[in-house]
Amino acid sequence: MAEELTGQSDDPAPGKSASDSQQEGQSGQTLWPARRFRASRGLRIGNAVVATLTRWGLVPHTYILTTKGRKTGRSHTTPVTLVERDGRRWLVAPYGPVSWVLNARAAGRVSVRRRRISHEYVIREVPSPEAGPVLKQYLAIAGATRPYFVAQPDSPVEDFIAEAYCHPVFQLILGTDPG
């Protein structure tokens, strides 16, 4: 399932290819997964269908994420799969730093809805050692994203930790202020 409903661009910096962006991690640039996400027309239509089914509560582990646009301030929604682990909720970006990730980072909070229940969360981006086990569990429940990972579902957690730098993971903290 794709996680871009808004059609916002997730291209690398102007004049740079995806491989250039991926290799710039040492200089502080954002890194991309091995396979690059592209929101085609078909994917957008599929997302609209998934979003409708999610609003009805028919897609397991899937919620509607709302972020505030970092440039426009407008609300943007996209279907996402949450991981519940150790009594906490985690938001995973399997396609790398796409628009919703950048918006969530800028705002520091997101809204998550399923059926008629909506919750506001403060987000905390977690380091690789903490993200690895969450990514492994995510891949087990969100099979459609497997092509975007180098690690396989049966790979050891260490493989997911090594790959976590290009799949941001956020802990969702219910209704509190960051810090």
C-alpha positions, -999 to 999 in steps of 0.1 A, spaced: 0 0 0 13 34 -9 14 61 17 12 92 -4 -24 103 -10 -17 140 -16 5 137 -46 32 159 -32 67 155 -47 93 134 -29 121 140 -54 157 146 -44 171 180 -43 171 198 -77 200 186 -99 205 155 -78 196 119 -86 181 95 -61 214 77 -58 232 110 -51 207 117 -23 211 82 -9 249 86 -8 248 120 9 239 107 43 273 114 58 269 151 51 235 153 68 213 149 38 182 127 39 187 91 28 163 71 6 155 34 7 170 11 -19 139 13 -41 124 48 -47 87 54 -41 68 70 -70 31 79 -66 15 70 -99 -21 77 -108 -30 41 -102 -14 42 -67 -33 74 -59 -66 57 -69 -56 27 -48 -48 49 -18 -82 66 -21 -99 31 -20 -77 20 9 -85 53 27 -122 48 23 -120 12 36 -98 24 65 -123 50 75 -148 22 78 -123 1 99 -120 -27 73 -82 -27 68 -62 -42 98 -35 -21 114 -43 8 90 -52 43 100 -57 77 83 -28 100 92 -33 137 91 -3 161 90 -1 198 88 17 210 56 51 225 65 48 251 38 10 257 33 -3 248 67 -31 228 51 -41 194 64 -29 164 43 -41 128 48 -27 95 39 -33 58 49 -6 44 71 1 12 90 8 14 127 28 -10 147 17 -18 183 47 -31 203 53 -32 241 22 -12 248 33 17 225 23 28 190 48 33 162 45 51 129 68 37 101 78 55 69 86 25 46 92 48 16 117 70 32 113 108 38 82 113 17 61 145 22 41 132 52 74 124 70 87 159 64 54 175 74 53 154 106 89 163 115 82 200 110 50 200 131 62 175 158 27 161 159 1 141 139 -35 130 141 -44 94 135 -80 83 128 -97 49 124 -135 48 120 -148 77 140 -121 77 166 -93 102 162 -62 108 185 -36 136 185 -1 124 190 33 141 196 59 122 176 94 112 186 117 100 159 136 70 173 173 60 167 182 30 146 187 5 176 151 13 188 137 13 152 151 -21 141 126 -43 160 97 -21 150 107 -23 113 109 -61 115 74 -62 130 62 -37 104 74 -58 75 56 -88 89 22 -69 88 27 -46 58 38 -70 31 31 -46 2 61 -25 13 86 -54 11 102 -42 -22 113 -10 -4 134 -30 22 167 -48 18 160 -69 49 136 -97 45 108 -106 70 129 -135 84 161 -115 86 176 -108 120 169 -76 138 204 -64 131 196 -62 94 167 -39 102 188 -18 125 214 -14 96 186 -3 73 167 20 97 185 52 86 163 53 54 130 42 70 121 68 97 102 54 127 83 76 151 69 67 185 34 81 189 29 98 223 -7 104 231 -17 140 238 14 154 254 38 181 245 72 173 231 102 174 253 
